[in-house]
Every structure is written in structure tokens, then in C-alpha cells.
Amino acid sequence: MPNQNDHLSFPILIGDIGGTNARFCILPDATSEAAHLTTVKTADYPSIDDAIKIAVLSNRAIKPVSALLAVAGPIESDEIPLTNCHWIVKPKEMLSNLGLSDVVVVNDFEAQALAIAALDDDNRERIGPNRPDMMASRVVLGPGTGLGVGGLVRARNMWFPVPGEGGHVDLGPRTERDHQIFPHLEAIEGRISGEQILCGRGLVNLYRAICAADGIAPSFSDPADVTAHGLGGSNAQAEETLSLFSTYLGRVAGDMALVFMARGGVYLAGGISQKIIPALKRPEFRAGFEDKAPHSALMRSIPTYVVTHPQAALAGLSTFARTPENFGVTLEGRRWQR
């Protein structure tokens, strides 16, 4: 039996499994570009095995012998349920059903953390001051369906991805305006976490709280509408929603930067970040990020970016698959072999 740090055998099926979409590609070997990029709606297939058989492997000359999958859900047993998706990943069954000899499953924000190890300027948008790249620890935050957070620690000339639940840290009011709005935010058991504001439903939660504080009825119930009217400046409450969203995201991003001493930068992933780049480039995000006395000078030295790579998680997993020796990824309890 190979030890847990051995390379996976090529070709490798790479997968990023989200609640709504699942993205796949095949990595033929360590020097080739990924092939057969495929995106499917999870609702269109009864299981992940069916999706892979029908949408990825049918009529393909390249047949993978290994699989490396990132999933939005805890990996605690041989059956891995996914958050916001009916699929259950069953690696032991995948070995036989798909003709694989090796299946590795990691956390979705572990894959996002792997991706930020080597993003170039073509795949990221700088927010705030320009700083030179440093081979130092980094953080990725992804406001999307929820608020994902991952760390990428640099030590012993290797990258160590650190998945966690940082999106659920407390987020509290600081300014007079915050104190007007926060009583109207929907809480969970009396608590406002980052994810209660910094995600799609959180954006609407914040917008409704602003409307309540202003004594007016909300006009929008969809995050896309709040974003569009906020960016367009056609609705005052939607505009303030994006301003405060940027401020609060800056505060949480700054907290995570301090936790990980992320001199290598903080990266904002996910669809929301890409859609609101114009709002993030206004002063509020960096102001919230840097306002960390007594360490404001340190915070000003840390760069921030929006990840613009269209398939960042797949790119991160592919980088790990090619050069696992550059990463301190523990596969114990997350690798199944025939």
C-alpha cells in the first residue's frame, strides 16, 4: 500500500463539487494542461457517479485512474454528504463504479487555499495599494452561498492549507450607524456571525436591516437586484448595503489576516466578490481592513486581491496533483485505494 504522501497516478479526474454546480477536468499527466473541462448542475443528476459517467467520461479517450475531489461538506466517514446538495460522495463505491484505483477528497476551501499559492496578475484583481508578492502565509475568504474561509500557511518551504469555519466568527457593531442597523439583522440564537451578512442571503439580510432602520419597506429580495441597484446608484439603501458589506468584509478579512499573519496577502474568492469589484475598490473595504489598532501599519503592508480565475479551485487542485511535495496536505482519512 503506498504511503499517504505518494503522488496520485495519472490521468487524474479533478472535481470541485459545490451546492449548485460541479466542475470537473482531467489532468493527463504532470506536465499537461487540464483537459475536458465540464460543468454540470448537481440537480440534473441523481448522484456524483452518474454525473461523472455521463458528462465527463462518456466518449473520452482519456480514462482517469485517480480522482481528486473538493467538496463543500465535512469529511468524516466513507459517506460524505454535501452542504446544499443532495449528492452523497461515496469514495469506496466510486473506486468500483468508475474504474478508479485512488480517490482523494478534500475540503472545498482547502482547494481555494491551494489556488492562491501561485495566482498571477492575470487571475487576480488588486484591491488597494500595490505590494510586492511575498512567499508568506495567505488567507482566502469566499462570500457566496455562505462565507468560506481558508488559510495557507508558509512553513518549511512548503504550503500548508488550513480549512476551517472562519465565516462563523462574531461580527459586531462599531459605528453609530452600525448600532442603528444591527438590531434589525436576523440573528442565529442571538448571534450575528460574519456569514449572517457576508454572503448572498446575508446581503439581503443587511439590505432589509438598513430599510428597517430607515423606516421604509424593502424593494428587493434577490441579492443580484441589491447588487445591481447598489452598483448603479439607483437606490440609496442598496448603495449603502454595498458600502457596509465592503466595510464588514474588510473587517473580517483583516481579522483573518491577523490570525494567520498573512503577509502574503488576503484573497477574496467567490462569485459575489467578482461582481462587486467596483464597490470593493472604493475606500470602505481597505479602511475596514486596515483599522486594526495597534497594528494599522502592519495591515497597510498586506495586499488584498479578488480572485478572478474562472476555475480557481480546479487550478489549485491541479497544482497539488502535479507537485504534492510542495504542499503539506494530510490525506489520512481522506484517501481510498483499491
VOGU-3710 file (C-alpha; in Angstrom, 3 decimals, decimal comma):
1> mpnqndhlsf> 0,000/0,000/0,000  1,534/3,378/-0,970  2,002/5,781/1,873  -0,341/8,738/2,155  2,138/11,246/0,704  2,787/9,381/-2,544  1,795/11,023/-5,803  -1,559/10,158/-7,317  -1,332/8,187/-10,551  -2,199/9,973/-13,793
11> piligdiggt> -4,562/10,579/-15,510  -6,363/12,267/-12,609  -10,004/13,340/-12,514  -10,179/16,722/-10,746  -13,509/17,864/-9,299  -14,860/20,907/-7,458  -18,280/19,982/-6,062  -20,448/22,874/-4,925  -24,052/23,045/-3,836  -25,380/24,139/-7,238
21> narfcilpda> -22,595/23,392/-9,732  -19,960/20,693/-10,024  -16,892/21,369/-12,144  -14,576/18,680/-13,496  -11,478/18,333/-15,624  -8,959/15,609/-16,389  -5,232/16,044/-15,823  -3,469/13,716/-18,299  -0,020/13,974/-16,703  2,168/16,232/-14,572
31> tseaahlttv> 3,211/18,478/-17,463  -0,020/18,821/-19,449  -2,766/21,371/-19,174  -6,100/20,195/-17,808  -8,441/18,750/-20,439  -12,182/18,195/-20,835  -13,373/20,998/-18,560  -17,007/20,219/-17,751  -19,584/21,975/-15,572  -22,845/20,309/-14,534
41> ktadypsidd> -25,814/21,278/-12,404  -25,938/18,958/-9,414  -29,748/18,943/-9,606  -29,581/17,363/-13,090  -28,029/14,075/-11,892  -29,118/11,666/-9,154  -25,541/11,108/-7,958  -21,986/12,294/-8,474  -21,127/8,911/-10,028  -23,864/9,381/-12,645
51> aikiavlsnr> -22,674/12,909/-13,412  -19,079/11,751/-13,899  -20,069/8,757/-16,055  -22,437/10,688/-18,316  -20,991/14,206/-18,503  -17,261/13,634/-18,027  -16,187/10,117/-19,002  -18,513/9,150/-21,858  -16,790/9,187/-25,247  -13,474/10,287/-23,721
61> aikpvsalla> -10,236/8,738/-24,887  -8,579/9,640/-21,567  -9,733/7,408/-18,720  -8,648/8,597/-15,261  -7,204/6,137/-12,766  -7,284/8,557/-9,810  -9,691/11,222/-8,587  -9,052/14,342/-6,505  -12,278/15,987/-5,372  -13,036/19,097/-3,327
71> vagpiesdei> -16,415/19,067/-1,578  -18,477/21,567/0,375  -19,011/19,455/3,457  -17,229/17,717/6,346  -15,206/14,591/5,524  -15,813/12,302/8,471  -16,614/8,860/7,048  -16,870/6,727/3,905  -20,096/8,562/3,048  -19,722/12,313/2,635
81> pltnchwivk> -22,943/14,387/2,476  -22,660/17,734/0,719  -23,920/21,063/2,024  -26,820/22,433/-0,077  -26,780/19,426/-2,427  -28,492/16,005/-2,470  -25,350/14,159/-3,610  -23,514/11,887/-1,180  -19,908/11,160/-2,143  -19,087/7,501/-1,527
91> pkemlsnlgl> -15,409/7,006/-2,394  -15,409/3,219/-1,900  -18,228/2,856/-4,427  -16,537/5,299/-6,805  -13,492/3,014/-6,977  -15,568/0,207/-8,468  -18,277/2,218/-10,254  -15,816/4,451/-12,133  -12,889/2,056/-12,532  -10,615/4,140/-10,288
101> sdvvvvndfe> -7,707/2,930/-8,171  -7,372/6,007/-5,937  -9,844/8,619/-4,629  -8,858/11,633/-2,507  -11,437/14,034/-1,067  -10,568/17,426/0,448  -12,490/20,441/1,728  -13,640/22,997/-0,847  -11,842/25,896/0,840  -8,719/23,806/1,107
111> aqalaiaald> -8,835/23,807/-2,696  -9,340/27,598/-2,726  -6,345/27,939/-0,398  -4,239/25,765/-2,718  -5,265/28,013/-5,609  -3,848/31,195/-4,075  -0,363/29,724/-3,737  0,541/30,814/-7,265  -2,039/33,166/-8,786  -0,563/35,668/-11,216
121> ddnrerigpn> -1,866/39,142/-12,064  -3,913/37,727/-14,967  -6,040/35,816/-12,450  -6,424/38,350/-9,638  -7,557/41,965/-9,296  -5,660/44,107/-6,837  -7,709/45,969/-4,234  -5,840/48,841/-2,601  -2,122/49,600/-2,591  0,307/47,664/-4,756
131> rpdmmasrvv> 2,629/45,448/-2,760  5,307/43,019/-3,969  4,497/39,321/-3,730  5,931/37,618/-0,646  6,363/33,889/-0,096  4,421/34,186/3,132  1,185/32,930/4,662  -2,058/33,898/2,944  -5,813/33,858/3,559  -8,780/33,338/1,244
141> lgpgtglgvg> -12,360/34,402/2,004  -15,256/33,488/-0,259  -18,600/35,237/0,150  -21,029/33,068/-1,797  -23,773/30,709/-0,631  -22,064/31,067/2,748  -18,793/32,636/3,868  -15,901/30,259/3,367  -12,502/30,946/4,913  -9,218/29,136/4,399
151> glvrarnmwf> -5,645/29,757/5,411  -2,453/28,937/3,523  0,456/28,801/5,944  4,030/29,022/4,650  6,495/26,926/6,660  9,494/24,652/5,956  9,465/25,796/2,305  6,003/24,301/1,856  2,401/25,485/1,717  0,013/24,122/4,358
161> pvpgegghvd> -3,676/24,715/3,557  -5,825/25,167/6,666  -9,593/24,688/6,209  -11,910/25,939/8,921  -15,171/27,664/9,769  -13,877/31,227/9,998  -17,028/32,548/8,358  -18,869/31,992/11,632  -16,810/34,364/13,793  -18,729/37,121/15,583
171> lgprterdhq> -19,342/40,384/13,754  -20,488/43,280/15,875  -21,403/46,971/15,544  -18,763/49,672/15,920  -20,112/52,931/14,494  -23,257/54,883/15,325  -24,788/53,740/12,032  -23,906/50,117/12,831  -25,804/50,425/16,120  -28,866/51,665/14,233
181> ifphleaieg> -28,779/48,743/11,792  -27,660/45,734/13,849  -30,852/45,417/15,956  -32,721/44,734/12,703  -30,388/42,000/11,415  -31,652/38,437/11,509  -29,601/36,612/14,138  -28,962/32,926/14,831  -29,598/32,146/18,516  -28,984/35,792/19,330
191> risgeqilcg> -25,670/35,975/17,487  -24,563/37,817/14,350  -21,775/35,940/12,607  -19,842/37,021/9,561  -21,917/34,668/7,430  -25,152/36,386/8,535  -24,048/39,396/6,486  -21,214/38,360/4,166  -22,903/36,002/1,710  -25,800/36,082/-0,740
201> rglvnlyrai> -28,609/35,804/1,805  -26,551/37,996/4,156  -26,513/40,765/1,582  -30,338/40,732/1,595  -30,340/40,492/5,407  -28,213/43,643/5,563  -30,315/45,462/2,966  -33,537/44,717/4,878  -31,968/45,878/8,141  -30,955/49,179/6,514
211> caadgiapsf> -34,501/49,630/5,197  -35,914/48,908/8,665  -33,522/51,415/10,251  -34,649/53,989/7,666  -38,326/53,184/8,229  -39,070/52,165/4,639  -40,307/48,944/3,026  -37,647/46,931/1,159  -37,962/46,864/-2,637  -35,677/43,891/-3,359
221> sdpadvtahg> -35,463/40,295/-2,171  -32,784/38,939/-4,510  -29,054/39,525/-3,893  -28,489/40,243/-7,603  -31,058/43,066/-7,500  -29,487/44,621/-4,406  -26,059/44,402/-6,045  -27,209/45,838/-9,383  -29,034/48,807/-7,848  -26,230/49,374/-5,360
231> lggsnaqaee> -23,557/49,481/-8,053  -25,774/51,600/-10,299  -26,542/54,087/-7,545  -30,263/53,926/-8,295  -31,341/53,023/-4,757  -29,912/54,642/-1,626  -30,424/51,624/0,645  -28,912/49,212/-1,876  -25,971/51,562/-2,318  -25,416/51,709/1,442
241> tlslfstylg> -25,742/47,917/1,584  -22,734/47,512/-0,711  -20,809/50,169/1,194  -21,375/48,447/4,550  -20,900/44,980/3,041  -17,463/46,156/1,863  -16,684/47,611/5,295  -17,702/44,465/7,181  -15,901/42,194/4,705  -12,811/44,353/5,222
251> rvagdmalvf> -13,083/43,979/8,999  -13,401/40,180/8,872  -10,671/39,898/6,217  -8,411/41,984/8,446  -9,158/39,760/11,432  -8,217/36,674/9,426  -5,043/38,365/8,201  -4,040/38,963/11,823  -4,850/35,369/12,844  -2,652/33,923/10,081
261> marggvylag> -0,126/36,803/9,931  -0,941/36,784/6,223  1,872/38,953/4,876  1,473/37,131/1,565  -1,941/38,686/1,068  -5,667/38,220/1,547  -7,677/36,913/-1,407  -11,425/37,297/-1,931  -12,889/34,385/-3,890  -16,423/33,533/-4,933
271> gisqkiipal> -18,953/34,999/-7,304  -20,034/37,908/-5,118  -16,507/39,290/-4,829  -16,066/39,312/-8,607  -19,450/41,002/-9,148  -18,781/43,863/-6,699  -15,165/44,717/-7,590  -16,115/48,388/-8,238  -17,541/48,631/-4,695  -14,518/46,881/-3,172
281> krpefragfe> -12,194/49,349/-4,897  -13,846/52,244/-3,057  -12,216/53,261/0,248  -14,516/51,309/2,582  -13,038/47,814/2,187  -9,420/48,804/2,781  -10,460/51,199/5,564  -12,201/48,345/7,391  -9,265/46,047/6,673  -6,579/48,423/7,945
291> dkaphsalmr> -8,420/49,751/11,018  -6,782/47,322/13,436  -5,009/49,469/16,029  -2,367/48,956/17,303  -1,440/47,109/14,080  -2,694/49,507/11,411  0,801/49,931/9,933  1,119/46,152/9,569  -2,298/45,980/7,887  -1,362/48,675/5,383
301> siptyvvthp> 1,558/46,476/4,270  -0,672/43,466/3,478  -2,034/43,301/-0,101  -5,612/42,328/-0,909  -6,967/40,822/-4,125  -10,112/39,494/-5,753  -9,578/36,089/-7,361  -10,697/36,365/-10,995  -9,590/32,913/-12,202  -12,782/31,292/-13,551
311> qaalaglstf> -11,877/27,854/-12,161  -9,631/28,655/-9,204  -10,411/25,529/-7,170  -9,678/23,232/-10,117  -6,418/25,104/-10,717  -5,441/24,719/-7,060  -6,199/21,005/-7,018  -4,297/20,539/-10,281  -1,245/22,298/-8,855  -1,317/19,997/-5,833
321> artpenfgvt> -1,783/16,910/-8,031  1,267/17,845/-10,124  3,559/18,735/-7,196  2,248/17,298/-3,902  5,735/17,611/-2,402  5,255/21,408/-2,316  2,231/21,129/-0,029  1,717/19,830/3,479  -1,621/18,181/2,752  -2,534/15,312/5,054
331> legrrwqr> -4,501/12,632/3,247  -5,070/10,354/6,223  -8,758/9,533/6,475  -9,376/11,230/3,128  -7,842/8,730/0,700  -9,417/5,500/-0,530  -7,473/2,984/-2,650  -8,063/-0,371/-4,277
//
